[in-house]
Amino acid sequence: MTKNILIAGFGGQGVLFTGKFIAYGALIEGKELSWLPSYGPEMRGGTCNCSVIVSDEPVGSPIVNEPDVLIAMNRPSLDKFEDAVVPGGDIYIDSSLVDREVRRTDVNVHYIPATRLSTERGFDGIANMILLGSVIKGSGVIKEETIPAAMSKVVSAKRQNLFDFNIRALALGAEVLE
């Protein structure tokens, strides 16, 4: 099993955090992996993306040119990366922020109103985790039972108050996909 995942959005949306979460989950499960962030000098507010490869075999290159899974957190990301997704791949879109539908018919598309749900449910600022919950449920990139251990790796000691908050957002994302 090899999953090539590309997460894309604006700086400040948690793109790199999302990629790091997947990477730690894979590491905990004993998988081979690569995590490669890419962002402009402006960071917060500028565009950024993160390539994550999770595999049962050694990863040769950290670059994801043809993702199996695309998480598009804004319209520019969908515009830029939609055509790169492999036929039969999955595109997860924050439909609260992306004002168009996917044009391709050879991919599986999941419209998740993550930002709206984040605000409505009191999870302000973690739409990324709602999307990620959908991705984990839909792709099986990491096991559900790995989530708490991975969360403990990415949530710093001084932000432990956000641990359960993030876990609940992941669960909401999984529910939305059902």
Legacy VTK file of the C-alpha trace (Angstrom):
# vtk DataFile Version 3.0
C-alpha trace
ASCII
DATASET POLYDATA
POINTS 178 float
0.000 0.000 0.000
1.285 3.431 -0.946
-0.740 6.624 -0.532
0.482 9.858 -2.078
-1.292 12.715 -0.343
-1.192 16.404 -1.171
-2.660 18.903 1.277
-2.997 22.455 -0.036
-4.385 25.760 1.196
-3.404 29.112 2.641
-0.829 29.493 5.399
-2.574 29.488 8.765
-5.165 26.846 7.771
-3.194 24.024 9.378
-1.893 22.474 6.159
1.495 21.526 7.616
-0.073 20.394 10.916
-2.401 18.098 8.966
0.505 16.582 7.057
2.518 16.159 10.229
-0.414 14.376 11.884
-0.641 11.858 9.024
3.138 11.365 9.106
3.212 10.675 12.853
0.266 8.302 12.528
2.106 6.364 9.827
5.319 6.360 11.869
3.487 4.970 14.907
2.085 2.199 12.690
5.586 1.296 11.487
5.035 2.518 7.925
7.579 4.135 5.655
6.847 7.796 5.062
7.865 11.148 3.755
6.621 14.589 4.859
7.609 17.550 2.702
6.218 21.037 3.394
6.240 23.767 0.759
5.336 27.363 1.490
6.192 30.859 0.384
8.058 33.414 2.476
4.804 35.050 3.558
3.607 31.878 5.375
0.387 32.934 7.166
-2.033 33.963 4.439
0.222 32.850 1.574
-0.223 29.598 -0.289
1.297 26.421 1.042
1.091 22.710 0.486
2.417 19.578 2.055
3.274 16.284 0.407
2.898 13.135 2.503
3.699 9.653 1.282
2.719 6.653 3.404
3.896 3.261 2.227
4.650 -0.302 3.223
7.893 -0.005 1.235
10.744 2.535 1.362
9.843 5.898 -0.172
12.162 6.843 -3.038
11.229 10.504 -3.521
9.399 12.888 -1.199
7.709 14.709 -4.091
4.015 14.048 -4.753
3.369 14.946 -8.383
0.349 12.660 -8.812
-1.580 12.444 -5.561
-3.947 9.606 -4.753
-5.562 11.988 -2.279
-5.854 15.770 -2.602
-7.100 17.889 0.283
-8.001 21.288 -1.201
-8.665 23.825 1.519
-9.257 26.748 -0.853
-10.104 27.526 -4.496
-6.535 28.314 -5.669
-5.428 24.884 -4.399
-8.191 23.088 -6.264
-7.434 25.097 -9.406
-3.743 24.269 -9.196
-3.828 20.575 -8.246
-7.111 19.092 -9.531
-5.596 17.831 -12.774
-2.666 16.186 -10.975
-4.812 13.679 -9.044
-4.557 10.147 -10.430
-7.665 8.726 -12.126
-9.693 6.969 -9.444
-8.105 9.173 -6.764
-9.938 11.159 -4.101
-10.370 14.900 -3.768
-11.543 16.260 -0.409
-12.698 19.868 -0.662
-13.584 22.429 1.981
-16.821 23.338 0.219
-17.281 26.309 2.557
-14.333 28.032 0.859
-14.274 26.524 -2.632
-16.952 28.024 -4.849
-16.796 25.578 -7.732
-17.197 21.876 -8.349
-14.536 19.514 -9.589
-14.578 19.348 -13.384
-13.175 15.830 -13.675
-15.383 12.768 -13.771
-12.655 10.160 -13.197
-12.029 10.962 -9.511
-14.016 10.558 -6.304
-15.005 13.938 -4.887
-15.964 14.650 -1.281
-17.421 18.083 -0.572
-17.011 18.706 3.157
-18.197 22.098 4.501
-15.345 22.031 7.005
-15.013 25.737 7.735
-18.771 26.146 8.220
-18.925 23.073 10.468
-15.887 24.291 12.370
-17.628 27.564 13.173
-21.068 26.062 13.874
-19.734 23.389 16.223
-17.357 25.660 18.115
-14.218 24.198 16.558
-13.057 27.570 15.249
-9.815 27.379 13.328
-9.589 23.624 12.897
-11.460 22.954 9.681
-8.294 21.082 8.685
-8.982 18.434 11.311
-12.570 18.004 10.133
-11.277 17.418 6.603
-8.617 15.067 7.943
-11.240 13.034 9.810
-13.008 12.507 6.492
-9.753 11.538 4.786
-8.830 9.009 7.482
-12.301 7.465 7.286
-12.340 7.416 3.474
-8.773 6.420 2.673
-7.687 4.356 5.670
-4.273 6.028 5.460
-3.913 5.489 9.207
-5.972 3.388 11.593
-8.600 5.001 13.780
-6.972 3.537 16.892
-3.729 5.361 16.037
-5.383 8.795 16.263
-4.809 9.495 20.010
-1.116 8.547 19.848
-0.568 10.668 16.723
-2.412 13.575 18.325
-0.148 13.399 21.368
2.846 13.829 19.037
1.565 16.924 17.220
-0.189 18.817 20.016
2.510 20.456 22.118
2.620 20.144 25.906
1.580 23.776 26.367
-1.451 23.273 24.100
-2.804 20.068 25.662
-6.124 21.838 26.157
-6.580 21.430 22.373
-6.087 17.657 22.395
-9.751 16.674 22.910
-10.885 19.579 20.759
-8.920 18.150 17.807
-10.071 14.578 18.492
-13.709 15.727 18.396
-13.101 17.590 15.126
-11.608 14.431 13.565
-14.659 12.438 14.702
-16.978 15.027 13.168
-15.118 14.746 9.858
-15.534 10.979 9.898
-19.274 11.369 10.618
-19.750 13.819 7.763
-18.255 11.350 5.288
-20.709 8.575 6.236
LINES 1 179
178 0 1 2 3 4 5 6 7 8 9 10 11 12 13 14 15 16 17 18 19 20 21 22 23 24 25 26 27 28 29 30 31 32 33 34 35 36 37 38 39 40 41 42 43 44 45 46 47 48 49 50 51 52 53 54 55 56 57 58 59 60 61 62 63 64 65 66 67 68 69 70 71 72 73 74 75 76 77 78 79 80 81 82 83 84 85 86 87 88 89 90 91 92 93 94 95 96 97 98 99 100 101 102 103 104 105 106 107 108 109 110 111 112 113 114 115 116 117 118 119 120 121 122 123 124 125 126 127 128 129 130 131 132 133 134 135 136 137 138 139 140 141 142 143 144 145 146 147 148 149 150 151 152 153 154 155 156 157 158 159 160 161 162 163 164 165 166 167 168 169 170 171 172 173 174 175 176 177
